[in-house]
């Protein structure tokens, strides 16, 4: 493969003669070693210009202008150290704010009356300095667990005069003494904010903005809000919505300061988090486990779910953290109680054994209706338990639910948190009013004032790209949508050797096959009759998923003469079928068979057409393409061999932090096409965001990295041409990781290129796409979402860096979420217009749907490929994922199980469609 040959090292055949000997009277001069060139780290590029194409449109955005009056002062940063009297560090969450508030109230004069901005952990900021660089204070807090309680009442509901009861279930700490050390750490000039607005970002400017964000957090904390990073949630039942399983969606607000071309702005948006349903513990458990009555509760599961949640105990209203459940039911669980009325011969109080139930009912006179046959809640230490009957316990409000949501819960949350543009605007206006930032003393001291008006920006609606379908027909999508009614696919595949597999789904298979063949013919896909229809045997239905798939394949192998080109698979459940992962894995990695799954509910021609779009793309066909791709006349991309990459890393769901992360890279093939892609997928260490397998030199002549696969496939599928331009779309990274993408990931890609050909220097374009941000756009005086193709690259974009927002899709429900594109590097030399148009066009080449999508297709494909391989991982047993065939990620790190490789005949297909 010409200069791709890794063995060609370019050395001449004849070796040089040896150097002449040095004469005895000559002392050789030591050669000066050249200074080692230090590699210059790449940083995100500056904006080269603004775009001008498209029809202008006036928009509003949820950024509110901020004026900063004070620029000469300084923020002073102090580090905070909290410890108990005996020197143990304080690690309880939420205690820090109470301690620092008490310091602020108690020692106001010693602190020169300064207000604090405290982050709740180890950093505290003031405007101007405190009287000394190191201050030490001692404070006593009466009640440590909560600021929502009723004084010092004991948990069982009687006041402290009842000595026996107080001793039995006394607070572990009625009052606590804390030592607080505040020591100077740094001085941050407020001028740094103005410098950042001029594009001169520095560590100081990031810190100064962090101080302003911490002031907002503290402001919300003082109003009793739940804080989740820069989002704040009030304890208001009007903001709660039940999403099932004992979980509520809680609506709140995101609020953060941003530097923009138009100056400093406050970005406010609606935000939603999940919380545990407050109220009786038993009610929560019944909903959480979907149980009919307490008798059918799984108490082991309940113990895991309840651990560390906070409860209020009736009738005292005292608050505790749950540490566990009792081993026995309330009526059987014994504990020792000191009886002062009964003394032994040494005059000490006798210890009496009694049950928790007996104690509460007979000693406390508290009626228990249903706790007898349930475990007690333990709020004590493991060795010194404190038991409370479950019916006296209620979960307090605003406790985050951090486990993964089920498919139904997620669907319910999305549906219930949608808001039309106009509704969202009025909610945001009210949020700004009610937050009352004008009254925040720290903001006033900085001279910060916040406008109450949405910022006005000018957008442009880019022209809709023209699409090409079968029979040479062209058309323009309308409002970001189109259909294939009376149209043929631009490059239909032929389906010859295929079969149908039915895993016990109820369906009329004959009419399904007949209608599929008829619909295929209308779209130009020729489908032969299937070779066979395989029905699952009744005795296999109750087997585990992997066994069901194995049995089915035994039957397929016995009936078919050879491996089919394609299998259509009917699954019994619509979502999350346990069969999906094992089925896909078996087909793609063991047999190299393309497969399409469906769960038949309402099958009509529209459904079958959508199914055929996926099947056609998987089998190497193409449904539609850009007219400029056919010509080919895409600026820059069509002139020079160019590969387009989409890169993404997907992580395990919350609560599964040990699940390996999955890195997926999809790449375009058959240049000058930009509609055909393939995918390479690898596992890596859990929660690692940077892809570490782009280049993997296992020896001097061997690279097992992703990029080698990408480059070799491009070369063979594009007429033996190497890509001279590599366009990278990277998803899922935050601003703080941009430099890692530019230095760690890009370096690996360059290394992979050099490994194939030392003299090869392709040009790179690196773009990060972000969906998780809080900027929204609204049409002035219109209830509709912004039109598809709306681009914004001014006013609220970065003061210096090259970024823009694009709403490529038609927002049909809720408020459109734009994608924020950050151009980190452009060695190719795109104009702003050409680049924005390329990104817009790549939202129209997604083969699975007949709509423009919200983010470029290569990134969507990378998501799909990663999630499909994620399904493979779910069903591997421990023996298969052991270190024997897993690569170790770092010295001493836990081995990461490797994914099975796709069979060669499907590895370059769009199997992920």
TARA-V540123 format. One record per residue. N is the residue number from 0. RES is the residue in one letter. SS is DSSP state (H for helix, E for strand, C for the rest). Layout:
# TARA-V540123
<<N	RES	SS> <N	RES	SS>>
This chain:
# TARA-V540123
<<0	X	C> <1	X	H> <2	X	H> <3	X	H> <4	X	C> <5	X	C> <6	X	C> <7	X	C> <8	X	C> <9	X	C> <10	X	C> <11	X	C> <12	X	C> <13	X	C> <14	X	C> <15	X	C> <16	X	C> <17	X	C> <18	X	C> <19	X	C> <20	X	C> <21	X	C> <22	X	C> <23	X	C> <24	X	C> <25	X	C> <26	X	C> <27	X	C> <28	X	C> <29	X	C> <30	X	C> <31	X	C> <32	X	C> <33	X	C> <34	X	C> <35	X	C> <36	X	C> <37	X	C> <38	X	C> <39	X	C> <40	X	C> <41	X	C> <42	X	C> <43	X	C> <44	X	C> <45	X	E> <46	X	C> <47	X	C> <48	X	C> <49	X	C> <50	X	C> <51	X	C> <52	X	C> <53	X	C> <54	X	E> <55	X	E> <56	X	E> <57	X	E> <58	X	E> <59	X	E> <60	X	E> <61	X	E> <62	X	E> <63	X	E> <64	X	E> <65	X	E> <66	X	E> <67	X	E> <68	X	C> <69	X	C> <70	X	C> <71	X	C> <72	X	C> <73	X	E> <74	X	E> <75	X	E> <76	X	E> <77	X	E> <78	X	E> <79	X	E> <80	X	E> <81	X	E> <82	X	E> <83	X	E> <84	X	C> <85	X	C> <86	X	C> <87	X	C> <88	X	E> <89	X	C> <90	X	C> <91	X	C> <92	X	C> <93	X	C> <94	X	H> <95	X	H> <96	X	H> <97	X	H> <98	X	H> <99	X	H> <100	X	H> <101	X	H> <102	X	H> <103	X	H> <104	X	H> <105	X	H> <106	X	C> <107	X	C> <108	X	C> <109	X	C> <110	X	C> <111	X	C> <112	X	C> <113	X	C> <114	X	C> <115	X	C> <116	X	E> <117	X	E> <118	X	C> <119	X	C> <120	X	C> <121	X	C> <122	X	E> <123	X	E> <124	X	E> <125	X	E> <126	X	E> <127	X	C> <128	X	C> <129	X	C> <130	X	C> <131	X	C> <132	X	C> <133	X	E> <134	X	E> <135	X	E> <136	X	E> <137	X	E> <138	X	E> <139	X	E> <140	X	E> <141	X	C> <142	X	C> <143	X	C> <144	X	C> <145	X	C> <146	X	C> <147	X	C> <148	X	C> <149	X	C> <150	X	C> <151	X	C> <152	X	C> <153	X	C> <154	X	C> <155	X	C> <156	X	C> <157	X	C> <158	X	C> <159	X	C> <160	X	C> <161	X	C> <162	X	H> <163	X	H> <164	X	H> <165	X	H> <166	X	H> <167	X	H> <168	X	C> <169	X	C> <170	X	C> <171	X	C> <172	X	C> <173	X	C> <174	X	C> <175	X	E> <176	X	E> <177	X	E> <178	X	E> <179	X	E> <180	X	E> <181	X	E> <182	X	E> <183	X	E> <184	X	E> <185	X	E> <186	X	E> <187	X	E> <188	X	E> <189	X	C> <190	X	H> <191	X	H> <192	X	H> <193	X	H> <194	X	H> <195	X	H> <196	X	H> <197	X	C> <198	X	C> <199	X	C> <200	X	C> <201	X	C> <202	X	H> <203	X	H> <204	X	H> <205	X	H> <206	X	H> <207	X	H> <208	X	H> <209	X	H> <210	X	H> <211	X	H> <212	X	H> <213	X	H> <214	X	H> <215	X	H> <216	X	H> <217	X	H> <218	X	H> <219	X	H> <220	X	H> <221	X	H> <222	X	C> <223	X	C> <224	X	C> <225	X	E> <226	X	E> <227	X	E> <228	X	C> <229	X	C> <230	X	E> <231	X	E> <232	X	E> <233	X	C> <234	X	C> <235	X	C> <236	X	H> <237	X	H> <238	X	H> <239	X	E> <240	X	E> <241	X	E> <242	X	E> <243	X	E> <244	X	C> <245	X	C> <246	X	E> <247	X	E> <248	X	E> <249	X	E> <250	X	E> <251	X	E> <252	X	E> <253	X	E> <254	X	E> <255	X	E> <256	X	E> <257	X	E> <258	X	E> <259	X	E> <260	X	C> <261	X	C> <262	X	E> <263	X	E> <264	X	E> <265	X	E> <266	X	E> <267	X	E> <268	X	E> <269	X	E> <270	X	E> <271	X	E> <272	X	E> <273	X	E> <274	X	E> <275	X	E> <276	X	C> <277	X	C> <278	X	E> <279	X	E> <280	X	H> <281	X	H> <282	X	H> <283	X	H> <284	X	H> <285	X	H> <286	X	H> <287	X	H> <288	X	H> <289	X	C> <290	X	C> <291	X	C> <292	X	C> <293	X	H> <294	X	H> <295	X	H> <296	X	C> <297	X	C> <298	X	H> <299	X	H> <300	X	H> <301	X	H> <302	X	H> <303	X	H> <304	X	H> <305	X	H> <306	X	C> <307	X	C> <308	X	C> <309	X	E> <310	X	E> <311	X	E> <312	X	E> <313	X	C> <314	X	C> <315	X	C> <316	X	C> <317	X	E> <318	X	E> <319	X	E> <320	X	E> <321	X	C> <322	X	C> <323	X	E> <324	X	E> <325	X	E> <326	X	E> <327	X	E> <328	X	E> <329	X	C> <330	X	C> <331	X	C> <332	X	C> <333	X	E> <334	X	E> <335	X	E> <336	X	E> <337	X	E> <338	X	E> <339	X	E> <340	X	E> <341	X	E> <342	X	E> <343	X	C> <344	X	C> <345	X	C> <346	X	C> <347	X	C> <348	X	E> <349	X	E> <350	X	E> <351	X	E> <352	X	E> <353	X	E> <354	X	E> <355	X	H> <356	X	H> <357	X	H> <358	X	H> <359	X	H> <360	X	H> <361	X	H> <362	X	H> <363	X	C> <364	X	C> <365	X	C> <366	X	C> <367	X	C> <368	X	C> <369	X	C> <370	X	C> <371	X	C> <372	X	C> <373	X	C> <374	X	E> <375	X	E> <376	X	E> <377	X	E> <378	X	C> <379	X	C> <380	X	C> <381	X	C> <382	X	C> <383	X	C> <384	X	C> <385	X	C> <386	X	E> <387	X	E> <388	X	C> <389	X	H> <390	X	H> <391	X	H> <392	X	E> <393	X	E> <394	X	E> <395	X	C> <396	X	C> <397	X	C> <398	X	C> <399	X	E> <400	X	C> <401	X	C> <402	X	C> <403	X	C> <404	X	C> <405	X	C> <406	X	H> <407	X	H> <408	X	H> <409	X	H> <410	X	H> <411	X	H> <412	X	H> <413	X	H> <414	X	H> <415	X	H> <416	X	H> <417	X	C> <418	X	C> <419	X	C> <420	X	H> <421	X	H> <422	X	H> <423	X	H> <424	X	H> <425	X	H> <426	X	H> <427	X	H> <428	X	H> <429	X	H> <430	X	H> <431	X	H> <432	X	H> <433	X	H> <434	X	H> <435	X	C> <436	X	H> <437	X	H> <438	X	H> <439	X	C> <440	X	H> <441	X	H> <442	X	H> <443	X	H> <444	X	H> <445	X	C> <446	X	C> <447	X	E> <448	X	E> <449	X	E> <450	X	E> <451	X	E> <452	X	E> <453	X	E> <454	X	E> <455	X	E> <456	X	E> <457	X	E> <458	X	E> <459	X	E> <460	X	E> <461	X	C> <462	X	C> <463	X	C> <464	X	C> <465	X	E> <466	X	E> <467	X	E> <468	X	C> <469	X	C> <470	X	C> <471	X	C> <472	X	C> <473	X	E> <474	X	E> <475	X	E> <476	X	C> <477	X	E> <478	X	C> <479	X	C> <480	X	E> <481	X	C> <482	X	C> <483	X	C> <484	X	C> <485	X	C> <486	X	C> <487	X	C> <488	X	C> <489	X	C> <490	X	E> <491	X	C> <492	X	C> <493	X	E> <494	X	E> <495	X	C> <496	X	C> <497	X	E> <498	X	E> <499	X	E> <500	X	E> <501	X	E> <502	X	C> <503	X	C> <504	X	C> <505	X	C> <506	X	C> <507	X	C> <508	X	H> <509	X	H> <510	X	H> <511	X	H> <512	X	H> <513	X	H> <514	X	H> <515	X	H> <516	X	H> <517	X	H> <518	X	H> <519	X	H> <520	X	H> <521	X	H> <522	X	H> <523	X	C> <524	X	C> <525	X	E> <526	X	E> <527	X	C> <528	X	C> <529	X	C> <530	X	C> <531	X	C> <532	X	E> <533	X	E> <534	X	E> <535	X	C> <536	X	C> <537	X	H> <538	X	H> <539	X	H> <540	X	C> <541	X	C> <542	X	C> <543	X	C> <544	X	H> <545	X	H> <546	X	H> <547	X	H> <548	X	H> <549	X	H> <550	X	H> <551	X	H> <552	X	H> <553	X	H> <554	X	H> <555	X	H> <556	X	H> <557	X	H> <558	X	H> <559	X	C> <560	X	C> <561	X	C> <562	X	C> <563	X	C> <564	X	C> <565	X	E> <566	X	E> <567	X	E> <568	X	E> <569	X	E> <570	X	C> <571	X	C> <572	X	C> <573	X	C> <574	X	C> <575	X	C> <576	X	C> <577	X	H> <578	X	H> <579	X	H> <580	X	H> <581	X	H> <582	X	H> <583	X	H> <584	X	H> <585	X	H> <586	X	H> <587	X	H> <588	X	H> <589	X	H> <590	X	H> <591	X	C> <592	X	C> <593	X	E> <594	X	E> <595	X	E> <596	X	E> <597	X	E> <598	X	C> <599	X	C> <600	X	C> <601	X	C> <602	X	C> <603	X	C> <604	X	H> <605	X	H> <606	X	H> <607	X	H> <608	X	H> <609	X	H> <610	X	H> <611	X	H> <612	X	H> <613	X	H> <614	X	H> <615	X	H> <616	X	H> <617	X	H> <618	X	C> <619	X	C> <620	X	C> <621	X	E> <622	X	C> <623	X	C> <624	X	E> <625	X	E> <626	X	H> <627	X	H> <628	X	H> <629	X	H> <630	X	H> <631	X	C> <632	X	C> <633	X	C> <634	X	C> <635	X	C> <636	X	C> <637	X	C> <638	X	C> <639	X	C> <640	X	C> <641	X	E> <642	X	E> <643	X	E> <644	X	E> <645	X	E> <646	X	E> <647	X	E> <648	X	E> <649	X	E> <650	X	C> <651	X	C> <652	X	C> <653	X	C> <654	X	C> <655	X	C> <656	X	C> <657	X	C> <658	X	C> <659	X	C> <660	X	E> <661	X	E> <662	X	E> <663	X	E> <664	X	E> <665	X	E> <666	X	E> <667	X	E> <668	X	C> <669	X	C> <670	X	C> <671	X	C> <672	X	C> <673	X	C> <674	X	C> <675	X	C> <676	X	E> <677	X	E> <678	X	E> <679	X	E> <680	X	E> <681	X	E> <682	X	E> <683	X	E> <684	X	C> <685	X	C> <686	X	C> <687	X	C> <688	X	C> <689	X	C> <690	X	C> <691	X	C> <692	X	C> <693	X	C> <694	X	C> <695	X	C> <696	X	E> <697	X	E> <698	X	E> <699	X	C> <700	X	C> <701	X	E> <702	X	E> <703	X	C> <704	X	C> <705	X	H> <706	X	H> <707	X	H> <708	X	H> <709	X	H> <710	X	H> <711	X	H> <712	X	H> <713	X	H> <714	X	H> <715	X	H> <716	X	H> <717	X	C> <718	X	C> <719	X	C> <720	X	C> <721	X	C> <722	X	C> <723	X	C> <724	X	E> <725	X	E> <726	X	E> <727	X	E> <728	X	E> <729	X	E> <730	X	E> <731	X	C> <732	X	C> <733	X	C> <734	X	H> <735	X	H> <736	X	H> <737	X	H> <738	X	H> <739	X	H> <740	X	H> <741	X	H> <742	X	H> <743	X	H> <744	X	H> <745	X	H> <746	X	H> <747	X	H> <748	X	H> <749	X	H> <750	X	H> <751	X	H> <752	X	H> <753	X	H> <754	X	H> <755	X	H> <756	X	C> <757	X	C> <758	X	C> <759	X	C> <760	X	C> <761	X	C> <762	X	E> <763	X	E> <764	X	E> <765	X	E> <766	X	E> <767	X	E> <768	X	E> <769	X	E> <770	X	C> <771	X	C> <772	X	C> <773	X	C> <774	X	C> <775	X	C> <776	X	E> <777	X	E> <778	X	E> <779	X	C> <780	X	C> <781	X	C> <782	X	C> <783	X	C> <784	X	C> <785	X	C> <786	X	C> <787	X	C> <788	X	C> <789	X	E> <790	X	E> <791	X	E> <792	X	C> <793	X	C> <794	X	C> <795	X	C> <796	X	C> <797	X	C> <798	X	C> <799	X	C> <800	X	E> <801	X	E> <802	X	E> <803	X	E> <804	X	E> <805	X	E> <806	X	E> <807	X	C> <808	X	C> <809	X	C> <810	X	C> <811	X	C> <812	X	C> <813	X	C> <814	X	C> <815	X	C> <816	X	C> <817	X	C> <818	X	E> <819	X	E> <820	X	E> <821	X	E> <822	X	E> <823	X	E> <824	X	E> <825	X	E> <826	X	C> <827	X	C> <828	X	C> <829	X	C> <830	X	C> <831	X	H> <832	X	H> <833	X	H> <834	X	H> <835	X	H> <836	X	H> <837	X	H> <838	X	H> <839	X	H> <840	X	H> <841	X	C> <842	X	C> <843	X	C> <844	X	C> <845	X	C> <846	X	C> <847	X	C> <848	X	C> <849	X	C> <850	X	E> <851	X	C> <852	X	C> <853	X	C> <854	X	C> <855	X	C> <856	X	H> <857	X	H> <858	X	H> <859	X	H> <860	X	H> <861	X	H> <862	X	H> <863	X	H> <864	X	H> <865	X	H> <866	X	H> <867	X	H> <868	X	H> <869	X	H> <870	X	H> <871	X	H> <872	X	H> <873	X	H> <874	X	C> <875	X	C> <876	X	C> <877	X	C> <878	X	C> <879	X	C> <880	X	C> <881	X	C> <882	X	H> <883	X	H> <884	X	H> <885	X	E> <886	X	E> <887	X	E> <888	X	C> <889	X	C> <890	X	C> <891	X	C> <892	X	C> <893	X	C> <894	X	E> <895	X	E> <896	X	E> <897	X	C> <898	X	C> <899	X	C> <900	X	C> <901	X	C> <902	X	C> <903	X	H> <904	X	H> <905	X	H> <906	X	H> <907	X	C> <908	X	C> <909	X	C> <910	X	C> <911	X	C> <912	X	C>>
